[in-house]
Amino acid sequence: MQLAFVSPGCAVCCQVLSVFGIIFLVALGLLFNAEVEELTGSTEDPVNPKEVGHACFLAAAIYAAFFFCCSCQQFVRKADARRARRL
């Protein structure tokens, strides 16, 4: 049974994008939770910035899950390569 279902290049790309997504969404979540004037002071801004902050943290957690999945794919690829060298 093959556990590596993502190519190494795609896994690395997913990891890099996930790291940047996590950083950006956590920063936005913190800013919305702090109710920064630039994000919450206009009439077109969200009614409840705390909920928006919570949604940003949830999205960052989803990105973290993708990062973990792609990291596992990298680990499986390396383990398969080691196993192939032994044979």
C-alpha positions as CSV (number, residue, x, y, z in Angstrom):
1,M,0.0,0.0,0.0
2,Q,1.4,3.3,-1.0
3,L,1.0,6.0,1.6
4,A,2.7,8.8,-0.4
5,F,0.0,10.2,-2.6
6,V,1.5,13.7,-3.1
7,S,4.6,14.4,-5.1
8,P,7.6,15.8,-3.3
9,G,7.4,19.1,-5.2
10,C,3.7,19.6,-4.3
11,A,4.3,18.7,-0.7
12,V,7.0,21.3,-0.4
13,C,4.9,23.9,-2.2
14,C,2.0,23.2,0.2
15,Q,4.2,23.5,3.2
16,V,5.6,26.9,2.2
17,L,2.2,28.3,1.3
18,S,0.7,26.9,4.6
19,V,3.4,28.6,6.7
20,F,2.7,31.9,5.1
21,G,-1.0,31.4,5.4
22,I,-0.8,30.5,9.1
23,I,1.3,33.6,9.8
24,F,-1.0,35.9,7.9
25,L,-4.2,34.5,9.3
26,V,-3.0,34.4,12.9
27,A,-1.9,38.1,12.5
28,L,-5.3,39.0,11.1
29,G,-7.0,37.1,13.9
30,L,-5.1,38.9,16.6
31,L,-5.8,42.3,15.0
32,F,-9.5,41.6,14.7
33,N,-9.6,40.3,18.3
34,A,-7.9,43.5,19.4
35,E,-10.5,45.5,17.4
36,V,-7.9,47.6,15.7
37,E,-9.5,50.8,14.4
38,E,-8.2,50.4,10.8
39,L,-10.0,47.0,10.5
40,T,-13.2,47.7,12.5
41,G,-13.8,51.5,12.3
42,S,-15.6,51.8,9.0
43,T,-19.3,51.3,8.3
44,E,-18.5,48.5,5.9
45,D,-16.5,46.5,8.4
46,P,-17.7,43.4,10.2
47,V,-20.3,43.9,13.0
48,N,-18.6,41.5,15.3
49,P,-14.8,41.5,14.9
50,K,-14.3,38.8,17.5
51,E,-16.1,36.3,15.3
52,V,-14.0,37.3,12.4
53,G,-10.9,36.8,14.5
54,H,-12.2,33.4,15.5
55,A,-12.8,32.5,11.8
56,C,-9.2,33.6,11.0
57,F,-7.8,31.3,13.8
58,L,-10.0,28.4,12.5
59,A,-8.6,28.9,9.0
60,A,-5.1,29.0,10.3
61,A,-5.7,25.7,12.1
62,I,-6.9,24.2,8.7
63,Y,-3.7,25.5,7.1
64,A,-1.7,23.9,10.0
65,A,-3.5,20.6,9.3
66,F,-2.4,20.8,5.6
67,F,1.1,21.6,6.7
68,F,1.1,18.5,9.0
69,C,-0.2,16.3,6.2
70,C,2.4,17.5,3.7
71,S,5.1,17.1,6.3
72,C,4.0,13.5,6.8
73,Q,4.1,13.0,3.0
74,Q,7.7,14.2,3.1
75,F,8.5,11.8,5.9
76,V,6.9,8.9,4.0
77,R,8.8,9.7,0.8
78,K,12.1,9.7,2.8
79,A,11.3,6.4,4.5
80,D,10.4,4.8,1.1
81,A,13.7,6.0,-0.3
82,R,15.6,4.5,2.6
83,R,13.7,1.2,2.3
84,A,14.4,1.1,-1.4
85,R,18.1,1.6,-0.8
86,R,18.2,-1.4,1.6
87,L,16.6,-3.7,-0.9
